[in-house]
Amino acid sequence: MPFEVKVEADALLKQFDDVQTRINEMYTGLPQVFLDWQREDMNRKYPTIDAQTGRQMSSEWSVTTLIYPRSRRARTSGPNNKGKATNRKPQRRVVGTKRPILRPVLVDQLFDRMKRLCREAIEWR
């Protein structure tokens, strides 16, 4: 019983090129996904990112955002403090806490957004 396999190489190569193009375009959409996540899920009024490209990094593309464990605003004065903050000694900051800065829900939401971005880029059409 003879067995024959035919492969249309041109169509297959075209599909691979299409997937490669979408993966390369995924990098341009990555900063926007990060900004959307900060704006919608973290409720940041002014979302910021630091996007870096080039050879100085181990990966070709990187997007970074700074997340602070507490508000960056000083709480030295306010309607309830009325000068009490100036009489107090500064409190020592706890450095080695085991509590995560980001809530697990926010991490899951970011992972879902990144998975969706990757699925759209790698989907076989």
Secondary structure as GFF3:
##gff-version 3
##sequence-region A 1 125
A	DSSP	alpha_helix	9	36	.	.	.	ID=ss1
A	DSSP	pi_helix	37	41	.	.	.	ID=ss2
A	DSSP	beta_strand	50	53	.	.	.	ID=ss3
A	DSSP	beta_strand	61	64	.	.	.	ID=ss4
A	DSSP	alpha_helix	84	87	.	.	.	ID=ss5
A	DSSP	alpha_helix	104	122	.	.	.	ID=ss6
###
